[in-house]
Every structure is written in structure tokens, then in C-alpha cells.
């Protein structure tokens, strides 16, 4: 029975592969969006950009607020 089931489902293998890749991408995005170390690094980069004069204080504060909300679990996006 298992052999025939696998044989019948063989044409769906590419679909299952694409679904698996999609899950892995979603996992990586979730990690990037919610990992405290990544968020802290983004906050540090905002501070550095402000110090270099690339963004205004208001822009830095606004973006930091979004990052801090993600850090405490509030979502932010």
C-alpha cells in the first residue's frame, strides 16, 4: 500500500518541495524579525547612522520605537 501511495503522490513532489522551501524562508524571516540580538544590532546601526548624520533624530527615534516594540513582543509592524 505504501509503495502505491508514494507512486501516486510522486507528481506532487515538486509542490511539497516548494512548500518546504517556503516554510524555511518563513522561519528565517521570523528569526530576523524577532531575534533580540538582531533587533539590538539594528538599534545600534540606527544610532551609528544618526551619529554619521545619515538620519535625523526624529527618524532614529521613530525607527527605534518600532524595533523596541518588536523586542518586547508588541509586534510593531
GROMACS elastic network, one bead per residue, 0.5 to 0.9 nm:
[ bonds ]
;  ai    aj funct       b0    kb
    1     4     6  0.54094   500
    1     5     6  0.62480   500
    1     6     6  0.87473   500
    2     5     6  0.50673   500
    2     6     6  0.61521   500
    2     7     6  0.85158   500
    3     6     6  0.52186   500
    3     7     6  0.61064   500
    3     8     6  0.86475   500
    4     8     6  0.60844   500
    4     9     6  0.85112   500
    5     8     6  0.51623   500
    5     9     6  0.61412   500
    5    10     6  0.85358   500
    6     9     6  0.50440   500
    6    10     6  0.59131   500
    7    10     6  0.52114   500
    7    11     6  0.81975   500
    8    11     6  0.71640   500
    8    12     6  0.85349   500
    9    12     6  0.54098   500
    9    13     6  0.70048   500
   10    13     6  0.53599   500
   10    14     6  0.85314   500
   11    14     6  0.71739   500
   11    15     6  0.83294   500
   12    15     6  0.52585   500
   12    16     6  0.63245   500
   12    17     6  0.86891   500
   13    16     6  0.50769   500
   13    17     6  0.61248   500
   13    18     6  0.86823   500
   14    18     6  0.61760   500
   14    19     6  0.85573   500
   15    18     6  0.51224   500
   15    19     6  0.61499   500
   15    20     6  0.85811   500
   16    19     6  0.50175   500
   16    20     6  0.61376   500
   16    21     6  0.86817   500
   17    20     6  0.50642   500
   17    21     6  0.62766   500
   17    22     6  0.85970   500
   18    21     6  0.50914   500
   18    22     6  0.61255   500
   18    23     6  0.86539   500
   19    23     6  0.62379   500
   19    24     6  0.87236   500
   20    23     6  0.51105   500
   20    24     6  0.63286   500
   20    25     6  0.87147   500
   21    24     6  0.50834   500
   21    25     6  0.62075   500
   21    26     6  0.85970   500
   22    25     6  0.51085   500
   22    26     6  0.61313   500
   22    27     6  0.85795   500
   23    26     6  0.50337   500
   23    27     6  0.61159   500
   23    28     6  0.86495   500
   24    27     6  0.50331   500
   24    28     6  0.62451   500
   24    29     6  0.86630   500
   25    28     6  0.51060   500
   25    29     6  0.61807   500
   25    30     6  0.85620   500
   26    29     6  0.50878   500
   26    30     6  0.60880   500
   26    31     6  0.85364   500
   27    30     6  0.50955   500
   27    31     6  0.61674   500
   27    32     6  0.86992   500
   28    32     6  0.61818   500
   28    33     6  0.85734   500
   29    32     6  0.50617   500
   29    33     6  0.60545   500
   29    34     6  0.85197   500
   30    33     6  0.51265   500
   30    34     6  0.59807   500
   30    35     6  0.79924   500
   31    34     6  0.53817   500
   31    35     6  0.53542   500
   31    38     6  0.84834   500
   32    35     6  0.58281   500
   32    36     6  0.89319   500
   32    38     6  0.63563   500
   32    39     6  0.79336   500
   33    36     6  0.86818   500
   33    38     6  0.76986   500
   33    39     6  0.73705   500
   33    70     6  0.75004   500
   33    71     6  0.89798   500
   34    37     6  0.87761   500
   34    38     6  0.76458   500
   34    39     6  0.71326   500
   34    70     6  0.64472   500
   34    71     6  0.67177   500
   34    73     6  0.80097   500
   34    75     6  0.87945   500
   35    38     6  0.53548   500
   35    39     6  0.63125   500
   35    40     6  0.87142   500
   35    71     6  0.78084   500
   36    39     6  0.50571   500
   36    40     6  0.60451   500
   36    41     6  0.85342   500
   36    70     6  0.86572   500
   36    71     6  0.59906   500
   36    72     6  0.89825   500
   37    40     6  0.51376   500
   37    41     6  0.61845   500
   37    42     6  0.86700   500
   38    41     6  0.50900   500
   38    42     6  0.62672   500
   38    43     6  0.87308   500
   39    42     6  0.50218   500
   39    43     6  0.62704   500
   39    44     6  0.86557   500
   39    67     6  0.62873   500
   39    68     6  0.78893   500
   39    70     6  0.78670   500
   39    71     6  0.66840   500
   40    43     6  0.50090   500
   40    44     6  0.61925   500
   40    45     6  0.85963   500
   40    67     6  0.82310   500
   40    68     6  0.87103   500
   40    71     6  0.83025   500
   41    45     6  0.61539   500
   41    46     6  0.86481   500
   42    46     6  0.62396   500
   42    47     6  0.87179   500
   42    64     6  0.85465   500
   42    67     6  0.78134   500
   43    46     6  0.50456   500
   43    47     6  0.63658   500
   43    48     6  0.86984   500
   43    60     6  0.87253   500
   43    63     6  0.82891   500
   43    64     6  0.61171   500
   43    67     6  0.70874   500
   43    68     6  0.84487   500
   44    47     6  0.50908   500
   44    48     6  0.62278   500
   44    49     6  0.86338   500
   45    49     6  0.60689   500
   45    50     6  0.85232   500
   46    49     6  0.50569   500
   46    50     6  0.61608   500
   46    51     6  0.86134   500
   46    55     6  0.81389   500
   46    60     6  0.60239   500
   46    61     6  0.89138   500
   46    63     6  0.78485   500
   46    64     6  0.74774   500
   47    50     6  0.50720   500
   47    51     6  0.61971   500
   47    52     6  0.86682   500
   47    60     6  0.71045   500
   48    51     6  0.50082   500
   48    52     6  0.61948   500
   48    53     6  0.86181   500
   48    54     6  0.87513   500
   49    52     6  0.50677   500
   49    53     6  0.62512   500
   49    54     6  0.52024   500
   49    55     6  0.61094   500
   49    56     6  0.88912   500
   49    60     6  0.83725   500
   50    53     6  0.50125   500
   50    54     6  0.57296   500
   50    55     6  0.51051   500
   50    56     6  0.62760   500
   50    57     6  0.66649   500
   50    59     6  0.87345   500
   50    60     6  0.67102   500
   51    54     6  0.76157   500
   51    55     6  0.84063   500
   52    55     6  0.80310   500
   53    56     6  0.70258   500
   55    58     6  0.82135   500
   55    59     6  0.61450   500
   55    60     6  0.65867   500
   56    59     6  0.51628   500
   56    60     6  0.62310   500
   56    61     6  0.86151   500
   57    60     6  0.50490   500
   57    61     6  0.60772   500
   57    62     6  0.85420   500
   58    61     6  0.51100   500
   58    62     6  0.60829   500
   58    63     6  0.85889   500
   59    62     6  0.51607   500
   59    63     6  0.61394   500
   59    64     6  0.84180   500
   60    63     6  0.52848   500
   60    64     6  0.59389   500
   60    65     6  0.85224   500
   61    64     6  0.50612   500
   61    65     6  0.61185   500
   61    66     6  0.88057   500
   62    65     6  0.52263   500
   62    66     6  0.66372   500
   62    67     6  0.89172   500
   63    66     6  0.52013   500
   63    67     6  0.63465   500
   63    68     6  0.86408   500
   64    68     6  0.59495   500
   64    69     6  0.84673   500
   65    68     6  0.50579   500
   65    69     6  0.61221   500
   65    70     6  0.86725   500
   65    76     6  0.82308   500
   66    69     6  0.51968   500
   66    70     6  0.64525   500
   66    71     6  0.87269   500
   66    75     6  0.82481   500
   66    76     6  0.51176   500
   66    77     6  0.73852   500
   67    70     6  0.51195   500
   67    71     6  0.61650   500
   67    72     6  0.88261   500
   67    75     6  0.89025   500
   67    76     6  0.70997   500
   68    72     6  0.62568   500
   68    73     6  0.84559   500
   68    74     6  0.83929   500
   68    76     6  0.81455   500
   69    72     6  0.53392   500
   69    73     6  0.61084   500
   69    75     6  0.60534   500
   69    76     6  0.52470   500
   69    77     6  0.89020   500
   70    74     6  0.54294   500
   70    76     6  0.54313   500
   70    77     6  0.80155   500
   71    74     6  0.74740   500
   71    75     6  0.82266   500
   72    75     6  0.82122   500
   73    76     6  0.82242   500
   74    77     6  0.88646   500
